Amino acid sequence: MQSKGYEIIKNNFTVRGGEIDLITKQNNTLVFVEVKTRTSSSFGYGDESMNRLKKMHIHRAIQRYLRGEDSDYRIDLVEIQLEPDKKTLKTINHFEDIDYE
């Protein structure tokens, strides 16, 4: 993320009822990043795990992080595919501005 110009603000922000893997900033926009790591597609790909309930939990955590402050933000998803040995990186996909409603 840093090599793409993102400033890392916080890792693993957790509140009751939600969690955000990375809170970053790109230009003047807060970017909340969900990171999904997989070694196989047996349980689906990372982007497929972003169901309605998961999005609701992320949105709840974002609102608690912002504490009512009006701020421009978006949600990104980073999908990491590892080889079955869990040590070798296969691919990284970065999905910007995913739908969070």
N, C-alpha and C positions, 0 to 999 in steps of 0.2 A: 504494500500500500504506500509506503514511504517513497519508493522509487517512482510511483505514479503521481507524486505531488501531494499526498495526503499527510496531514499532521495527525499523529496518534495522540488522542486526548486521554483515553481510558480503555483498559482491557477488562472484560468480564464485569460489567455493571449489572448487579443483581438486586432486585427488589422483590418483595412478596408478590408472586403472581407473574413474574416476567424476568427476562434476562436479555442483555445485549452483549454480543461477543466483543465488538470493537466500536468505540465512539471516536470518530475522526472528524477532521475539518478539511474541506477542499475549497479554496478561495474563501468566500464568506458563508458557505453552506455547511451546516452540520451533516455528517453522513453517519448513519447508524448501520453497522455491517453485521450481518449474520454469516457465520462461517460454518460450512458443512464439509466434513471430511469423510471420505468413503474409500474402502479398499476393493469393493465390488459393487455391482448393481443389484445384488440380491434383494436389498431392501429399497431399491430405487435410487435415483440420483439425488444429489443435494437439493436441486431446485424443486424436485417433486415433493420434498418433505415440508415445503412451505405451505402448509394447509391453512385453512381459515383460523383454526385454534392457535396455531403457532404465530400467525400474523397478529392476532388479537393480543397475545402475550407480549409480543415485541412492542406493539403500539401502546400498551399499558405501561411498559417500562420506559418508553420514550416520554410519555406524558409525565411520569414521576421524575424523570431526569430534568425535563424542562421546567417543572414546578409552575405551570401556568404561564410561563414566559412565551411570548409569541416569537418564534424563530423559524427561519427557512431551514428545512431539512429534507432529507430523502433517505430511503432505505436501499442498501445494496446487499447483494448476496455474493459471497465468494465460495465457490465449490472446488474442493481440493480432492483429486483422485490420486490415491497412492497405489503402488503395485502391491500384490498380495503379501509381500514380505514386510509391509508397513514402514519401510525405510526409504524406498525410492519413490520420488515424485513422478507421477505419470502426466497429469495435466492440472492446470489451474484455470478456472473460468470465472470471470468477474461480470456479474449482471448488475448494471447500474439502474437505479430508480425503479425498483420493482414495485408492483402494485401491492399496497399494504392494506387496503380496505377489505 
